[in-house]
């Protein structure tokens, strides 16, 4: 346990060398890595979303591919296709860039739904079917997707089925004034960033994921998770006047995500068990993309974060 804790701290320290601020983003990326889940990152352009993923890939000795999503991208550009070989007179499979340990889907909502859906099987089943042949993805396999706010021009809405496959949705805020001053200084002084050490091998990542699955989680914590999820589906049962605001509550994937990320967070904090604070801390990235708001809620400017806050304030903590 202590060894795992130290390894995680080493990873975080290396990541901090390459970026100013964004502590929560970096920790959440590492949590996703340990919990073995895909991460969706939303924020306006220029907030180091892509850089953070590049840094994580830099400290891990893994294969890494970046896909720039654009309106003219095709599914075959992601997963690959079958190509006719004139020499042999037969078709051969040409694998796409998705075959890597880490895949960065940059600005994923700049491409239409049919292209985004090319990642569905890959993310859920960790496999790709091209023609009649199914290929298993390498281990570990994680998709990191960045997206611009849907209000921005030239963006498409992500299908609910795909959004639900992301373990967490992270929202990146503007840096503080002090952090932005440091960023500007670093650029105008042309300060060279220190070379990051490759702290994690694929086997080391898998070992961390295995250690996280061994973290103890009490039945009362599982009950707490379930109560939170139920409150998103049946708010009236919890005396929450939210039924007119929630179109769809969180799916069972959210319950599983809670358990996995909570155990990863306990490991990151050097503990052998999950505590209620873990659940409350990770509730927003777990739920914000899984609670589908009604038109009424959107018209009133109510956000999923506000609803999550009300649920956390109402559901009894064990």
Secondary structure, 3 states (H helix, E strand, C coil): CHHHHHHHHHHHHHHHCCCCCCHHHHHHHHHHHHHCCCEEEECCCCCCHHHHHHHHHHHEECCEEEEECCCCCCCHHHHEEEEEECCCCEEEEEECCCCCCEEEEECHHHCCHHHHHHHHHHHHHCEEEECCEEEECCCCCEEEEEECCCCCCCCCCCCHHHHCCCCEEEECCCCCHHHHHHHHHHHHCCCCCCCCCCCEEHHHHHHHHHHHHCCECCHHHHHHHHHHHHHHHCHHHHCCCCCCCEEECCCHHHHHHHHHHHHHHHHHCCCCECCHHHHHHHHHHHHCCCCEECHHHHHCCCCHHHHHHHHHHHCCCC
